[in-house]
Amino acid sequence: MSVAPSSSEELISSEKLSLLQGSKNLLAFSGGADSTALFYTLLAHKIPFDISIVHYGLRPQADEELASAQALAKKHHLVCHVLRSEKIGQNFESAARKIRYDFFEQLIEKHGYSALLTAHHLQDRLEWMLMQLCKGAGSAELLGMREREKRSSYTLFRPLIESSKEEILAYLKQKNIPWFHDESNDDPRYRRNYFRHAVVNDLLKEHTEGIRQSFRYLEEDVNELIKEAKVHEAVEMSLFLSTGHRRSDIYHIDKILKSKGYLLTAAQREELKRKDEIVAGRKFLLLIDKSVCVVAPYVKEIMDKAFKEECRKLGVPAKLRPYLLRTPLAFILFCRFLPCDIDMHRKA
């Protein structure tokens, strides 16, 4: 069983905190134990940051949580960005995640934040790993949440990723810091909560250090396996140069889809190993074509003959043409990465 920390220095290492000193940071805040602990740790170390909170309007307590977050930000002279979400129907967890990250990325673009901080911790990481294990996944998908992930215009940083929930609660208790408990986290209808209460909490009570070390090794292995890729965006299309390694390309495609609120199935990953082009969920066209990988909306449309012929000469895949016809900016981006330009872009 892990020992409760005695100071904020033990909750997050000074080495991790130093990475945030020179950046403009945005903290995804909820008022729960995890984001509250991260909030006060950043304050204690004089790390500059603002906060953002999404109000889904589902629980009576949510109004109190929002008011508290705004008061906390005002007290410490921080900006508090607020989004009041529209009502979500089906697939709440996936839809809510997309709403959150769309909001965060809009703020990042508008205000020039260079790092997005989230309060994911060791329990979150282990829950994700077990869910992926049950669906069929490789080592990269099992690792899931990484401590730092470079996105197109910012870095996603999870400073608490090696901290257990027990350590976080001990920190809050020691500092006498109040926080809100979201009762939806106890609802077994959510798959993540089932894993948390049936498996994860008990495992971490007895094996915290071993699990923590296993994730360190797994992250080292994934760093060797997965090659980096710079993702370019145009309207709803995402594109990157192939890493030259099919496994890495599928990993990056999977990440892009996740950011769009869609999770690849194990069967779809296997299909991408065999094919250069598939349609996922009748919504997304996935291409690994001539050293370029593309995630674009899947569109069926009667083609303009002149445009169709231009695409044929350029070597644009047939299923991508209707979307490019509808979206000129995406067509311009795709043409920049046609084979004649690839060597130039690799050098850029």
N, C-alpha and C positions, 0 to 999 in steps of 0.2 A: 504494500500500500504506500502511495506517495506521501511525502511529508508536506504539509501546508507551508506556503512561502511566508517569510517574515518581512519582506519588503517588496516594493515595486520592481527593484532591480532584478529580483529573482523571477518575477512574472514575465518580463521581457528583458533580454540581455541588452547591455549598453551598446554592443556592436550593432544589433538590429536597430536600436533607436537612433544611432548616429547616422544611419542611412536616410533618415527623414529630416535631418536638421536643415539641409539645403534645398528641400523641395516644398512646393505648395500643395498641401495635403487636404483631402476631403474625406471625412470619416462618415461612413454609413452607420447611422445611429438609430436605435429603436427605443432605448430606455431600459432594455433588458440587462441581465447581469453581465453579459459578455461585452456589449458595446459600452456599457457604463464603466466597466473595469478598464477598457482601453482608453476611454475618454479621460479618466483621472490619471492614468499612467502617462499619457501624452502631456497633460497639464503639469504633472510633477517634474517632467524632464524638459519643460519649456519648448516642446515641439510645436511649431505653428500649424494650425489646422482650423477648418470650419466643419460644420456638420450638416447632414442632409437626412431627412426623415420622410417616410412615405406613410400616409394615413389611408388605410383601406376602408375604414368606417364599418368594420364588421363587429367590433366589440365595444360595449359601453366604456370600458377602461381606456380605449384608444384615444378618446378626447383628452383624458387626464395625462396620458403619456405624451401627447403632442404639446400640451400646455407646459408640462414639466420640461421638455426638451427646449422649448423656446425660452423659458425662464432661465434655464441653465446656461444657454448660449449667451443670453443678455448679461447674466452675472459675470461671465468670464470674457465678455467683449468679443464674442465669436459670431460669425454669420450663421444663421440657421435657415437652410433651404427646405421648403416644405412642398410636397406634392400630395394633393387630395385625389386619390385614385377613383376612377370610375368603377362601378360595380363589376365584379368578376363572376362569370358563370362557371363553366366546366373547367377542369384541370387547373384548380386554383394555384397550386404551388408553382407550376410552370409559368402560368400567366403572370402571377405576382412577381416572379423573378425577372421576367422580361420587362415589366413595367418599371421595376426598381432600376435595372441596369440601363434602360433607355433614359431614365431621368438622370441618373448619375453621369452618363456620358454627355448628355445635353449640358449639364452644369460644367463638366470638365472642358468642353469646347467653348462655352460662353465665358467662363471665368479664368481659364488657363491653369487649372489644377494639373499637377504633374503626377500625383499619386492618389489612388483611391484606396482607402484603408477599410478593411472589413474585419469583424471580430470572430471569424471562424476559428475553432479550437480543435483539440485532439479528438473529442467525441464526434464532432461534425465530420472529421476526416475518416474516422473508423466507420461511421454509419454509411458514408458514401462508398467506401471500399466494399463493405458487405453487400450493399445493394447492387453494385456492379458485379461482384462475384456471383451473385445469384442470377444475373441476367446473361452472363457470359462476357468476359472482358479480358484484355491483356494487361500487362504491367502498367502501361501509361494510363489506362482508364481506371485501374484499381487505385493508383496514386491519387487521381482526381485533383483535389485542391493542392496547389503548390504554394510555397511561401511567397514567392514573387513570380508574377507573370507579366511579361512585356506585351502590352496591347498596342494598337496602332498609334495612339497619341498620349498614352499614359502607362504607368505601372500599377498593376493591381498587387497590393501588399497585404498579407495576412500575418501581422506580428504575433498573434496569439496561437498560431497553428500548432505549436509544440506544448502549449499549456493545457492542462486538463480542466474540466469543469470544476472539479474539487478544488484545484488551486485558485481558480478565478473566484469562487465563492469565499474561500478563505481570505483572499486579498480584500474583498469587499467588507467582510466581517471585521477584519483587523482594522481597516480604515473607517469603519462605521459609516459606510456609504450606502444610501438607499437605492433601490432599483425596483423595476416592475417585473412581475412574473406573468408571462403570456400563457393562459390556460390552454390555448390551442396546441401548445407543445406537449401536452399530456394526452391528446386525443389519439387513440390507437388506430383510428381510421386512416390517418396519414402513415404511409409506409415507413417513413423515416422514424417516426415516433415508436413504431413497433420494434424496429431494430434497436433503438435507444434503450427502451425499457426492458426488452426481453433478453438482449445480449450485451450491448455495448457497455452500459454502466457497470455491470458485474465484472466484465472482463477487465475494465480499466482499474477497478478497485484493487485487483490482485496483480495486474501485469502492466502498469503504466510505463515503467522504464523500458521494458522489453518492446512494447508496442511503439513507443517513441523512437527507439533506436531502429526498429524495422522500417519505419517510414523514412528515416534518414538514409538508410541503405537503398531503399526503393527509389528515393529521389535521385541519388547518385546514379543508379542504374538507368533511370529514365533519361537523365541528362546525357548519358552516353548513347542511348537508343534513338532519341528524338532530335532531329536536326531543326534548327530555328528557321522560321519563315516570316518575312515581312508581308503583312496583309494590306492590300490596297482596296479602297471602297469607292463605289460609284452608285448613287441611288440605293438600290437594294441588293446590288451585286458585290460579292467579295472575291478577290482574286489574289493569288500569290504564285511565284515561281516554284515549280516543283523542287523539292529538296534532293531529288534523285533517289529517294528511298520511299517506296510505296507505303510502308508502315507509318513513316513520319507524315506523309501527305494526308493519309486518312485521319491521323490524329488531329491535324490542324483543321481539316474539314469538319471533324466532329466538334471541335471547339467553336468554330464559327457558327455551326448550327445551334449549339447550346446557347450561344449569345442571342440567337434569334428565337429562343424558346422551343427548340425542337431537339429531341434526343435520338441519335441513331440507334437502331437495334443491332444486336449481334449479327443477325442475318444480313442486314444492310452493310455492315462492315465487311462481312465475308464476300458479299456481292461486289463491293468496290475493289476487293483484292483481285477479282477475276475480270472485271469490266472497267472500261475507261469512262463510262457514262451510265448513270442511273437516275431515276426519279424517286425522290423520297417523300412519302406521305402525300403524294399528288400535289405537293406544294413547291418542292425545291428540286432544281436540276443540279446534279453534282457531276463535275467533269474533271478528269485528269487527262489533259490533251496537249500533246506537243510541248511538254515541259511546263505547261501552265495549268494550274488547278483553279476551278471556278465553282462558287456556290451562288446560284441565281434563282429568282422566282421561275417556276415552270409555267410557261405561257403557251397556249394554243391559239394561233391566229393565222388568218389567210395572209400569205406573204406577198409583198410587192415584188413583181418579177425582176425589176432592175436591182433592187436591194438583194434579192435572193442570188442573183448572178454575181454581184459584187462579193457577197459572202462566200460563194462557192470558189471564186478565184483566190480569195484570201485564206481559204481553208477553215472558215468558221464552222463548227459543228452544227448540224442541221437543227437539232432541238433547241439550240441557244439562239438561233436567228430571230424567231418571233419576239423574244424579249428585247433583243438588241434593236430591232426595228422600232419598238415602242419606246425605247429608252436611249436616245442618242448619246448621252454622256457615258453610259455603260459601254456603248459601241466604241467610242473614242478610247476609253481605258483599255478595252480588250485588244484593240488594234495596236496599242503601244507595246503589248506583250506578245505579239505574234513572233514566230521564230526569227525573222530578220532582225528584230530589235532585242532579242533576249540577251545576247552577249554584251550589248551596250549596257543594259539594265543591271546585269550581274556585276559590272565594273563600277556602276554608279554608287 
